[in-house]
Amino acid sequence: FGKVKIEYSFMDHLEESYNEYVDISKEVKKSNNIWQVYRTAKVIDAKNNYGAKNAIERDKLKISFRLPWYLKCNISAPVLYFKKVILILLPDKVLIINKLRAGAVNQRNVIMKFYNQGFIEDEVNPKDSEIITHQWLHPNQKGGPDHRFSDNKQLPVYRYSYVDINSPEGINEQIMISNTKICDRLNTFYQEYK
């Protein structure tokens, strides 16, 4: 098998815009924590789950700017390595690659929703994120400490940026990024570029 070649030629102002998008994406890659969220569930017993309303399962998300070996392109593009799929964000399309097949979705059909939200962090403490409050490991009904637990401690709630990536063709991924300032820049740029 040979490589698939993809060639782009831009008008000057569009090339500048795309390069700015890639540069901002490279800044996102430098965030302390970048997670893919692959499962979310409603919490029934909030008292034993930090008072959280939802529980998530997450893994580190790898972001690269090197295309897989079987693709050759004259531009750089963000490559997102999710647990079950690879998304390659090209200027006009998103390539979707999994173990069994590959496809492309028109960039206009892809919806990226950006928002900030608190997350109770008990695993890692990202230095590039803001602590917005603290939450007891075992809260009482009023939100204070439940004194029945001797190991009860406060956990930091960090502000994370969330990016939901969806399309009618079946893309359904969620990313958590610790550096909200750079994600706000990416969101602003995305809204203008789209």
N, C-alpha and C positions, 0 to 999 in steps of 0.2 A: 504494500500500500504506500502511496505517496502522500505528500502534504497537500492540504487544501489551501489555495491562495486566495486571500481577500485583499483587494486594493481599494483605497479611498483617495479621492482628490477633493479638496475643499476650496471654496472661495476664501479669500484671505481672512475676512472677519469670522467666518464659521470655524476655520482652523484655530484661530486664537481662542474662541469660546470653548471648543472641544479640549484644547490643551489646558485651559484653565480648569475645566471639569476634572481632567486627569490629575492635575496638580493638587486640587482640593482632595480628591480621592486618595492620593498618596499621603496627605496629611492625616486623613481618617485612619489609614493603616497604622500610623504611629501611636494611636490611642493605646492606653494601658490595657484595656479590656475590650475585646470585640467577641461577642458571643452570638451563636445562632440559637434561637429558641425553637426546639422541635416538638415540645409538648406543653400544653397549658391545661390545668385542671382547677376547678373551683374547690376551695378549702372548706371542709365541713367543720373541722375542729380547729378554729382559729386560735384558741388558747394555747394549744401545743404546737402551733406553726407560726410563731412570732406575731400573731395578730393579723397575718396576711389574709387577704380575700382570695388570692389565686396562688397556686404553686406552679412553678415551671421547671422543665428539664432543659438544660442548655449545655452546649459544648463550645469550645473555642472555634472561631471561624477564621479560616485562612484566607487572606486576601493577597493576591499576587498581581503583578503586571507583566508576567511572562505567560504567553499563550501556551497551551498544551503542545506537545511536540508535533502533532499532526496538523496544526494550523500555522500558517504563515501570513503575516499582515504587515503593512507598511506603517501602522500606527500602534501606539500603546493603548491598552484597554484594561479596565479592572476585571479581574477574574475572581469570582467568589466560590470557594470550595465548601459547599454545604455537605451535610452528612450523606445525603443520597443523590445529590445533583450538583453539577457545576454550572454557574451562570457566567457568561461572558458578555459584558455590557459594552456593545459596540455603538457607534453614533446613531445608526438607523434601526438596529435590531438587537435583540438579546438572544444569544445562542444558549440552548439548554442541552446539556449533555449528561446522560446517566449511563449506567453499565450496559444497557441494552439498546439504547437509541439516542439520536440527536435530532434537534429541531431548532427552528428559529421563530421568534415572535417579533412582530413589528413593534418598535420602541413606543409608538403612539398607543398601543394596547396595554402597555405595562404601566401600572399605577404604583408610585412610590409614595407612601404616606409617612411623614416624619412627625414625631411628637416626643415630648419629654415626660418622664414619669419616674417616681421614686421606686427604688428597689432595696429591700432589706438584704444587706450583704453580709453573709457569714463565712464566705470563702476567701475573698481577696479584698484588699482595700486599694482601689484605684487612686493614684495620686493626681490624676487629671480630672477628677470628678468632684463635685461639691456635695458635702454632707448637708442634707436639708432638715433632718431631724434624727431622733433615735427612737428605737422601739424595744420594748422589753422582750426577752426570749420567751417568757411566760407572762403575758399581760393579764390583768384582771378585767372585769367587764367595763371598767371606766378608763382603761388604757394604762393604768399605773402597774406597778409590779405585783405579781401574785406571790405573797409571802410564804406560801406553802412549798415553794421550790427553793432549795438552798443554792442551787447553781444558776439562779436567775440573774442575768446580766443584760445590759443594754447593748443593742446592736445598731450600727449606723445605717441610716437610710440614705443612699446616694441617688443623685439625679443622673439618670441615664437617658440617652437618646435612643428611641426605638425607630426602626425603619421597617415598615411592612411593605413587601414587594409582592404584588398580585397581578394576575392577568386572567382574562376569560379563558385563555388556552390552558390554564392549570398551574401557573406559577403561584405558589403560596408559601412565602418564606418570611421569617421575622428575624431581625438583627437587633442586638443591644450594643450600644457603643458608649464607653465611659466619658469621652470628651465631647460634651454637649456643645461647646463653642464652635468647634470645627464642623460638627453636624448641622448646626444652625446655618453656617456658611454654605454647606453643601445643599441644604434644603432651599435656601434663597436662590442659589445658582440653578438648582434643578427646576424650580418654579419658573424662572425666566427662560431657561433653555428649552423646556418642554413646550 
